[in-house]
Amino acid sequence: MIFINPRGAPELACDHCGCRWVDRLKGTAYCYECGEEITAASIAEFQQALVEFSAKGAGRQDSAK
C-alpha cells in the first residue's frame, strides 16, 4: 500500500494494517504493527512511485531555471 504524504512523496505502508513503520532485516521487510511481511510486489510498486516522484521533482527544478 502506498500513501502520499502532504509534500506529495510516496510512503510505503503495510497492506494488512496500513502501518507505515516497516523494519528491514536481512533483505526482508516486516510491519512493526502486525508483523506481516511486506511483499516484493509492494516494494517494487513503492520503488516505481519513488522514481515517478523524483522525475516530477526534476521537472520542477528544470522549469525554475
N, C-alpha and C positions, 0 to 999 in steps of 0.2 A: 504494500500500500504506500502511496506517495502523497504527502501533504505538501502544500505550497505555503511557505511562511510569509509573514507580512511584507518582506522585502522581495518576494517573488521567487525565492530559491526553493528547490525541492528538498524535502526531508523524508528519509526512509522511515516507515513505521511497520509494526507487526501486522500481518494480515489477520491474525486471530483476535487480538485485543486492542489494536490501534496504538499501543505504546510506542513512543519514539526513541526509547532508550534501548540500544542494541549493543550487545557485547560481542566482540570479535575475538575468538580464541582458536588458535591453530587453523586458521583459514575458514572456520565455520562461524556463522553469526547466530546468536540466540537473543531472544527478547528478555530483558531484565524482569518484566512484569509477570509473564506467564510461562517463560522458559521454552517456548516453541522455537524451533529452528526457522531462521529467515531463509527462504528458498533462493537457490541460484537464479531463478527466473525473476524474483523480486529485486534482487541485487542488480541484475542486468538491466531491468526496467529503470531502476534508480540511476544507474550509471548513464543510461541514454538521456534521462531527464537532466542530468548534470551537464552533459555535452550540449544539449539544446539551450539550457540556461546560460552557459558560458558563451555560446555563439551569439545569443541575444545581447549579452553584455559587450561583446566585441563590436557588435554593430552600433551600439550606443556610443562607444568610445570613438569609433571612426566618424560618426556624424558630428561629434563635438569638436573635431579638429578644424 
